[in-house]
Amino acid sequence: MALPASAKPLRSDAERTVRAILEAAERVLSANPAAPMEQIAEAAGVARTTVHRRFASREALIAALAAWATQRFHDAVEAARPDTTPPAVALYQVTANVLHVKIGWRYAMGALPTDSPEVARVHAAVLAQCERLFTRLRDAGLLRPDTDLDWARRVYYALIHEAAAESPDTDAAVDALATRVVDTLLRGIGVLAGR
């Protein structure tokens, strides 16, 4: 999780506790967005006072959860190495990785603050990577030379959003959705005359 520049790094045990609380918060708040901090503490296996010591308020916990999800989103895109992996492979891997985050951190991804400079910075970095990847896809002949790359990216984002809404419960199901998203983007769903 990205810490403010003024924050001290957490000890490894404290970092594990924070992660356990954030993961529990995601599970609990996904099931019941109005769940109290006590329920989150119980799900994390820690005392209520531990949650309050780490997060001064429910709002602070949700902000930390959103920051955590934002970092997971960024890491998911980075892990696919979209600038160096062959473009078709990178597109599939980015898609699968992002779907895993969007599905696994559904509450947190929905709680991302729209006015956060950190969220804006991460999204700008991801957008820049996506722009480069789509240029590489076009240059490799996987997209038509006259493709409007901005439109193609927006369609791609919409496909990912719709795929994530299906709520698959296994890695294989997420991978199948990623394949469907990539196939739909690259091949479409219509039959062209003359093919």
C-alpha positions, 0 to 999 in steps of 0.5 A: 500500500502506498504510504504518504511521504511523511508516514513511517514504513510499517513493521512487517507484523503491523503491515500484515495486520493492516493487510488482514484488516483491509482484506476483511473490510473488502469481504465484509463491506462487499456483503454489507456496506453499512457494516460496523468497524466491530464486524470488520475487526471480527472478520480480520481476527483482531480486536476492535481497538486494533482497527481503531488504532490503525484507522481513526475512523470508518472513513479513514479505513475506506480511504485506505481500502481505496488506496490499497485497491488503486495500488493493486490495480496499478500492480496488476497492469505492471505485472503484465509488462505491457511495454515489453511483452508481445502485444497480444499476450500483454493484452490478455494478461492485463485483461486477466489481471485487471479482472482479478482486481476488479472482481476481488476488490469490488467494494474498494474499486467502487469506493475510489475517491474521484478527487484523490491526487493519488488515484488520479496519478495511478489512473494516468499512469495506467492510461499511458500504458494502455495507450502505448499497448494499443499503439503496439497492437495496431503496429503489430497488425492486430488492430486495423491501421485506421483504428481510432485508438481512443475509441478502441480503449473506451470499448475495451474498458467497457468490456472489462467493466461488463465482464467484471459484473459477471462475478465469476468465482474461480480463476478459470472463470476469470481467465475465460472472461479475459479470453472473451474480452480480448476475442471480442475486442480483436475479432468483434462479434459480427460476420463481415461480408466476404469472409 
